[in-house]
Amino acid sequence: MIDMEQISKADSRVFYFKPNSVYLEDPEKQRQYRQRFTQAASSLREPNKRFGVADQLDAEARALVDQALSDPEQVRTYLADFFERRVYHL
């Protein structure tokens, strides 16, 4: 604990530490930082690559339509395989 009554006016202690911030540096660095920040904030992000179970099932079902699986037994087997793979994937 610092005893404030024992500190003289001629004491050269420093009680403040300048924080590391780009806003306290020279104006050119501030301008570059703001420009990089606005470019990063305004750029388009990549769409999310994750698919849910419904999206994945729909994509595979559409692929099945191309294969013309109209037999219910084949579709039942396919759906059983799909959900089994899904359970093992989790």
Legacy VTK file of the C-alpha trace (Angstrom):
# vtk DataFile Version 3.0
C-alpha trace
ASCII
DATASET POLYDATA
POINTS 90 float
0.000 0.000 0.000
1.283 3.446 -0.866
1.207 6.037 1.892
0.273 9.249 0.090
1.389 11.452 3.001
4.979 10.233 2.684
5.294 11.167 -1.000
6.891 14.543 -1.668
6.147 16.823 -4.604
9.641 16.261 -6.013
9.125 12.489 -6.164
9.297 11.297 -9.772
7.280 8.106 -9.435
4.947 7.261 -12.247
1.513 5.963 -11.283
0.118 5.874 -14.796
1.106 3.487 -17.543
0.090 4.461 -21.031
-2.024 1.626 -22.461
-0.972 0.050 -25.726
-3.550 1.381 -28.121
-3.419 2.363 -31.746
-5.426 5.495 -30.900
-2.584 6.949 -28.826
-0.010 6.609 -31.594
0.705 8.822 -34.573
-2.126 9.770 -36.977
-0.770 7.770 -39.929
-0.928 4.528 -37.951
-4.456 5.420 -36.847
-5.533 6.000 -40.446
-4.010 2.683 -41.609
-5.608 0.824 -38.714
-9.049 2.328 -39.441
-8.698 1.523 -43.138
-7.747 -2.126 -42.467
-10.524 -2.438 -39.904
-13.227 -1.063 -42.210
-12.051 -3.270 -45.082
-12.168 -6.359 -42.859
-15.570 -5.400 -41.464
-17.101 -4.653 -44.859
-15.767 -7.714 -46.682
-18.163 -10.554 -47.379
-17.743 -13.611 -45.249
-17.811 -17.116 -46.640
-21.109 -18.913 -46.198
-21.350 -21.535 -43.511
-20.266 -24.903 -44.906
-22.028 -26.963 -42.240
-25.203 -28.722 -43.222
-27.910 -30.011 -40.958
-29.372 -33.493 -41.113
-32.346 -32.264 -43.119
-30.157 -30.497 -45.701
-27.925 -33.527 -46.096
-30.897 -35.887 -46.378
-32.533 -33.615 -48.948
-29.355 -33.465 -51.049
-28.968 -37.232 -50.988
-32.687 -37.748 -51.692
-32.420 -35.512 -54.751
-29.477 -37.601 -55.902
-31.665 -40.687 -55.460
-34.357 -39.230 -57.687
-31.801 -39.199 -60.469
-31.209 -42.894 -59.831
-34.989 -43.501 -60.043
-35.358 -45.471 -56.839
-39.069 -45.995 -56.894
-39.024 -49.333 -55.077
-39.992 -48.706 -51.406
-37.672 -51.481 -50.222
-34.659 -49.785 -51.840
-35.607 -46.422 -50.354
-36.101 -47.995 -46.912
-32.656 -49.611 -47.096
-31.122 -46.360 -48.252
-32.709 -44.347 -45.432
-31.577 -46.918 -42.861
-28.003 -46.654 -44.183
-28.190 -42.847 -44.155
-29.237 -42.623 -40.518
-26.768 -45.323 -39.475
-23.928 -43.337 -41.078
-25.238 -40.235 -39.367
-25.190 -41.893 -35.939
-21.629 -43.147 -36.430
-20.572 -39.711 -37.693
-21.742 -38.016 -34.484
LINES 1 91
90 0 1 2 3 4 5 6 7 8 9 10 11 12 13 14 15 16 17 18 19 20 21 22 23 24 25 26 27 28 29 30 31 32 33 34 35 36 37 38 39 40 41 42 43 44 45 46 47 48 49 50 51 52 53 54 55 56 57 58 59 60 61 62 63 64 65 66 67 68 69 70 71 72 73 74 75 76 77 78 79 80 81 82 83 84 85 86 87 88 89
